[in-house]
Amino acid sequence: MVQLTCIATRGGDLGNTSLGNGKRVSKNSLRINTIGSVDELNSLIGVAIATEGNALSTELITSLRTDLKALQNDLFDVGADLCMPDQDQAGLRISSHQVHRLDEELERYNAHLNPLKSFVLPGGTALAAQLHVCRTVARHAERHLVALNESEPLNPELLRYFNRLSDVFFVMARVANDKGRLDVLWEPGKHHS
């Protein structure tokens, strides 16, 4: 178990930090930027959890919050996976089970929704808007993961996980928009005059 007794270690005062294997790297390295984007996403999920879901039933808001908390925990697993660069070393790794759970969430939340006839603009309820922010930051983190994977091969389940993650946020946002009834749809060329 993790035990933190000192938060300010001063070990990074010169712009370096330690990975899980003890290796020192620049705080501006692609790996640390990737970990940082995952951390940013985790914080934004925390905001989504704290955002009121006025248009939702108690059961649905409880389900969303439970699943969002599971995603937050998963993202700490992602951080643990990323801080151990050598895939042959022992360490916590994102698993196919976690990817499968996202597939199940996609199916479960999508069952509440009617098919789309246009693209959805980010917005609607406050919770849906926040989930759209999570979706875009998840895509940003995914781009970091892909770039890192091109130079240092990663656990392939990490890439699968993030490919699903932004889709999960998208369907959650639609559910948070009163099961899609409050979605703001794109109207191509509406202001094109």
C-alpha positions as CSV (number, residue, x, y, z in Angstrom):
1,M,0.0,0.0,0.0
2,V,1.1,3.6,-0.6
3,Q,2.2,5.7,2.4
4,L,3.0,9.3,1.8
5,T,4.6,11.1,4.8
6,C,6.2,14.0,2.9
7,I,4.5,15.7,0.0
8,A,7.3,18.2,-0.9
9,T,10.4,16.0,-1.5
10,R,12.3,18.8,-3.2
11,G,13.7,16.1,-5.6
12,G,12.3,17.9,-8.6
13,D,13.6,21.3,-7.9
14,L,15.9,21.1,-10.9
15,G,13.2,19.9,-13.3
16,N,13.6,16.2,-13.0
17,T,11.4,13.5,-11.4
18,S,11.6,9.8,-10.7
19,L,9.7,7.1,-12.4
20,G,8.5,4.0,-10.5
21,N,11.7,2.1,-11.4
22,G,13.9,4.9,-9.8
23,K,15.0,6.4,-13.2
24,R,15.2,10.2,-13.2
25,V,13.6,11.9,-16.2
26,S,12.9,15.5,-17.2
27,K,9.5,16.8,-16.1
28,N,9.1,17.8,-19.7
29,S,9.6,14.3,-21.1
30,L,6.9,12.8,-23.3
31,R,6.2,10.1,-20.6
32,I,5.7,12.7,-17.8
33,N,3.5,14.9,-20.1
34,T,1.4,11.8,-20.8
35,I,1.1,11.1,-17.1
36,G,0.2,14.7,-16.5
37,S,-2.6,14.6,-19.1
38,V,-4.0,11.5,-17.4
39,D,-3.8,13.4,-14.1
40,E,-5.6,16.4,-15.6
41,L,-8.4,14.1,-16.9
42,N,-8.7,12.5,-13.4
43,S,-9.2,16.0,-11.9
44,L,-11.9,16.9,-14.4
45,I,-13.7,13.6,-13.7
46,G,-13.7,14.8,-10.0
47,V,-15.5,18.0,-11.2
48,A,-18.0,15.9,-13.1
49,I,-18.8,13.8,-10.1
50,A,-19.4,17.0,-8.1
51,T,-21.6,18.5,-10.8
52,E,-25.4,18.4,-10.3
53,G,-27.3,16.2,-12.7
54,N,-30.7,17.9,-12.4
55,A,-32.3,16.2,-15.4
56,L,-31.5,12.7,-14.2
57,S,-33.2,10.2,-12.0
58,T,-31.5,9.4,-8.7
59,E,-30.7,5.9,-10.0
60,L,-29.1,7.2,-13.2
61,I,-27.0,9.9,-11.4
62,T,-25.9,7.3,-8.8
63,S,-24.8,4.9,-11.7
64,L,-22.9,7.7,-13.5
65,R,-21.1,8.7,-10.3
66,T,-20.2,5.1,-9.4
67,D,-18.8,4.6,-12.9
68,L,-16.9,7.9,-12.9
69,K,-15.3,7.0,-9.6
70,A,-14.2,3.6,-11.1
71,L,-12.7,5.5,-14.0
72,Q,-10.8,7.7,-11.6
73,N,-9.4,4.6,-9.9
74,D,-8.5,3.2,-13.3
75,L,-6.6,6.4,-14.2
76,F,-4.4,5.9,-11.2
77,D,-3.7,2.4,-12.5
78,V,-2.8,4.0,-15.8
79,G,-0.4,6.2,-14.0
80,A,1.2,3.2,-12.2
81,D,1.5,1.5,-15.6
82,L,3.1,4.5,-17.2
83,C,5.6,5.1,-14.4
84,M,7.1,1.7,-15.0
85,P,8.5,2.0,-18.5
86,D,10.0,-1.5,-18.9
87,Q,7.1,-3.7,-19.7
88,D,9.0,-6.7,-18.5
89,Q,9.3,-5.3,-15.0
90,A,6.7,-6.2,-12.4
91,G,4.1,-3.5,-11.9
92,L,0.5,-2.7,-12.1
93,R,-0.8,-2.8,-15.7
94,I,-4.1,-1.9,-17.3
95,S,-5.9,-5.1,-18.1
96,S,-8.2,-6.4,-20.8
97,H,-10.8,-6.7,-18.1
98,Q,-10.8,-3.0,-17.6
99,V,-11.2,-2.4,-21.4
100,H,-14.1,-4.9,-21.4
101,R,-15.7,-3.0,-18.5
102,L,-15.7,0.1,-20.7
103,D,-17.3,-1.8,-23.5
104,E,-20.1,-2.9,-21.1
105,E,-20.6,0.7,-19.9
106,L,-20.8,1.9,-23.5
107,E,-23.5,-0.7,-24.3
108,R,-25.4,0.0,-21.0
109,Y,-25.5,3.8,-21.4
110,N,-26.1,3.8,-25.1
111,A,-29.2,1.6,-24.5
112,H,-30.8,4.8,-23.0
113,L,-30.2,6.8,-26.2
114,N,-31.9,7.3,-29.6
115,P,-29.7,7.2,-32.6
116,L,-28.1,10.5,-33.7
117,K,-29.0,12.3,-36.9
118,S,-26.4,15.0,-36.4
119,F,-23.2,15.7,-34.5
120,V,-23.6,16.8,-30.9
121,L,-22.2,20.1,-29.8
122,P,-20.6,20.1,-26.3
123,G,-23.2,21.5,-24.0
124,G,-26.7,21.1,-22.6
125,T,-26.7,20.5,-18.9
126,A,-23.8,21.4,-16.7
127,L,-22.9,17.8,-16.1
128,A,-23.1,16.9,-19.8
129,A,-20.8,19.9,-20.6
130,Q,-18.3,18.7,-18.0
131,L,-18.4,15.2,-19.4
132,H,-17.7,16.6,-22.9
133,V,-14.6,18.4,-21.4
134,C,-13.6,15.0,-20.0
135,R,-14.1,13.5,-23.5
136,T,-11.8,16.0,-25.2
137,V,-9.1,15.7,-22.5
138,A,-9.3,11.9,-22.8
139,R,-8.6,12.3,-26.5
140,H,-5.7,14.6,-25.7
141,A,-4.2,12.0,-23.3
142,E,-4.7,9.3,-25.9
143,R,-2.7,11.4,-28.4
144,H,0.1,11.6,-25.8
145,L,-0.1,7.8,-25.3
146,V,0.1,7.1,-29.1
147,A,3.1,9.4,-29.4
148,L,4.9,7.8,-26.4
149,N,4.1,4.3,-27.8
150,E,5.8,5.3,-31.1
151,S,9.1,5.8,-29.2
152,E,8.7,3.4,-26.3
153,P,6.3,0.5,-26.7
154,L,3.5,0.5,-24.1
155,N,1.1,-2.0,-22.7
156,P,-1.3,-2.4,-25.7
157,E,-4.3,-2.4,-23.2
158,L,-3.5,1.2,-22.4
159,L,-4.2,2.2,-26.0
160,R,-7.4,0.1,-26.1
161,Y,-8.5,1.6,-22.9
162,F,-8.1,5.2,-24.0
163,N,-9.7,4.5,-27.4
164,R,-12.9,3.4,-25.5
165,L,-12.7,6.1,-22.8
166,S,-13.6,9.1,-24.8
167,D,-16.6,7.2,-26.2
168,V,-17.7,6.4,-22.7
169,F,-17.6,10.1,-21.8
170,F,-19.6,10.9,-25.0
171,V,-22.5,8.5,-24.2
172,M,-22.4,9.6,-20.5
173,A,-22.8,13.2,-21.7
174,R,-25.7,12.3,-23.8
175,V,-27.3,10.5,-20.9
176,A,-26.7,13.5,-18.7
177,N,-28.6,15.6,-21.3
178,D,-31.8,13.9,-20.2
179,K,-31.0,10.8,-22.2
180,G,-30.2,12.9,-25.3
181,R,-33.3,15.0,-25.2
182,L,-31.3,18.1,-24.2
183,D,-28.4,17.4,-26.7
184,V,-27.4,20.5,-28.6
185,L,-27.2,19.3,-32.3
186,W,-25.0,20.8,-35.0
187,E,-26.9,22.6,-37.7
188,P,-24.6,22.7,-40.7
189,G,-24.3,26.2,-42.2
190,K,-26.9,27.7,-39.8
191,H,-25.0,31.0,-39.6
192,H,-23.4,30.9,-43.0
193,S,-24.8,34.0,-44.7
